[in-house]
């Protein structure tokens, strides 16, 4: 079964508002970056990646949590993040049943996360060429 099929099953297994929210978030993620990859990681959580992990979604009893592993490095001019604000790495958006999703702001945040991951991947130093000494030891 593909990751996309597994995410379909997760959404179908949440017949209440959380499934609706997860499906909406998924749609917005794909709209923001059509080249994004869907994966299942970390105990079955849906993850979206593009040159690195962009975000992960978990459905809890009272909320849906959208976590950005590099959220502290992202601009958030519309103040979408409401969890993890004191840390220096991840940030999250806790979405409760009555909450409205600011779709355009969320897509802007997703694009910023994609850009951050692409820049981070491009900033990695290339593999150093092997020296004559290391070639001899092969």
ABEGO torsion letter per residue (X at the ends): XBAAAAAAAAAAABABAAAAAAAAAAAAAAAABAABBBBBBGGGBBBBBBGEBABBBBBBAABBBBBBAAAAABBBAAGABABGAABABBBBBBBBAABBBBAAAAAAAAAAAAAAAAAAAAABBBBBBBBAAAAAAX
